[in-house]
Amino acid sequence: MSAGKMHMRLPPLRVLRVREVKREESNPCITVMSSVLACWASSGYSAAGCATVEQALRACMDGPKPTPRPPNNINFHLARMAKKVNGPRKQNGLKD
């Protein structure tokens, strides 16, 4: 260590944890539903002119649901590495 530079040591962390990014899952049927609502609004809420769009919405809603994403396991691996990152802990109150 050179005399001019002091290295800064970070304080130990109680818990290593990474927050997962909150992402909105987009529903593919939302665009079809908005087109159905727009069709109803433009045609005066008559079902005769919007039958094809309604059928597309029914097909979308009855279709297979998207598979959920697998959970992120980074916090599990951080917990495994915590002892190596933080080092041994001192126990307060114990006298030899």
N, C-alpha and C positions, 0 to 999 in steps of 0.2 A: 504494500500500500504506500503510495507516495505521500509525502508530508503535506502537499498542497490540496489534495482531494480527499474529502471525507465521504465514505459511502453511507448512504442512508439505508437503514434497516427498517423494513415495514413491521408494524406490530402484528402479533399472531392473530389469526382469524379464529373466531369461535366456531363458525360453521362455514364450510365451503359449499356454496350453493349458487347455481346459475338459474335465473328466472327464465322460464320458457316464454318465447315471444307469442303474444296473443294474436292469433290470426283468425279472421272471420272466414269460416268455411262458406264458399259461395255455392248457392243452390242453383243448379242449371235450369230449374223450372221457373225461376223468378222472371226471366226475360219473356218467357211464353205467357206467364200470368199477367205481366204488365201489358202485353199486346192484347190479351183478352179484355182487360179492363179498358184499354183505349178503344177497342172495337165496340164495346158496349156503350161507352160514352159518346162515340161518334154516331152510332146508329140508333140512339134513343133507347137503349136497353132492350132491343128486340133480339131474340135468340136466332132468328132466321138468317141474318146476315153474317153471323159470327160462328157458324157451325164448324167450319174447318179449323178455326183457331181453337175452339173449345175441344175438338177432338185431339189436337196436338197437345193441349194442356193435359187432357186425360191420359194420353199415351206417356207423357213425361212423368206424371205423378204415379202411374202404375208400373213404370219401368224399374229396373234394379237400382237400389240405393248405392251410392258410392261407398267404397270400403273406407273405414276410418284409418287415419294415419297411425302407425305404431308409436307408442310413447317414447319420448327421448330419454335415454339412459345415462346422460352425462353426469347427473347428480350422484348416481350409484358409483360411477368410476371416481368421481371426486372424493366421495366418502372413503373409498378404498385407499386413495393416495394421501389422505389427510395426515396420517402419521408421518409420512415421509416429508411432506411439505412443512408442517408445523414443528416437527421434532417432538421430543419428550416433554411432557407437561410437569411443572413443579406442583407438588402437593402442599397446600397451605395447612398449617396447624399441626403437622406431624414433626415430632422431635426425635432425634436418634438417641 
